[in-house]
Amino acid sequence: MKKIDIDKVFSGQVEFTYGAHNYSHVKESILPEVALIGASNVGKSSLVNSLFNNKIAIVSSVPGRTRQLNFFKVHDGFRNGFEVVDMPGYGFAKAQDKDKVHWQKTALEYLMKRPNLKRLYLLIDPTKGIKKTDEDMVNMLNATGVSFQIVLTKIDKLKIEDLEKAEKKILSHSKKWPACFPGLVKVSSLKGYGVRDLQKSIVTVLENL
């Protein structure tokens, strides 16, 4: 197993390659992929930018801005690199029903048909806890056998004791989810807390391929 230079991987050598509104638009690839999914206001795009210290993903004050599968290629010098996928946010209340159905279908097709997807990170905002839309997504992942790991975002918004309570509650829930990967990662894109832990998690996934 070859060790990967984590600083080199996340040095900013990353570029947006394309967006896919439908799974039929997704290009074939042999590169390993990691994907981020979560509610529409959970901070996925901000986290992508924090991971690479590079403003490559569009961050909007309007929830639900990410309405396609956004692919970013990382030129890490290890093998041929890998890709990070910023998936459409779910639970956007103002979206029309037909749009919600379309985004869910696109996401489900990607998750079930992408053989080179090596890790799915499910982002949850601990200030809001596990919402129904999160439960719905988890149920779908459990039913289809798509494994995932939980990432708690915006941890700077909570006091330490409140974060511990939220983490304990979410971990308790996760024990009932057969597709959930053990352990969770806690991050703050704004303050940079825990971003290194997520970087290490991604590198571990790549090293074990």
ABEGO torsion letter per residue (X at the ends): XBBBBAAAAAAGBBBBABBBABAAABBBBABBBBBBBEBAAAGAAAAAAAAAGBBABBBBABBGABABBBBBBBBAGBEAEBBBBBBBBBGBAABBAAAAAAAAAAAAAAAAABAABABBBBBBBAAAEBBAAAAAAAAAAAAAGBBBBBBBBGAAABBAAAAAAAAAAAAAAAAABAABBBEBBBBBAAAGBGAAAAAAAAAAAAAAX
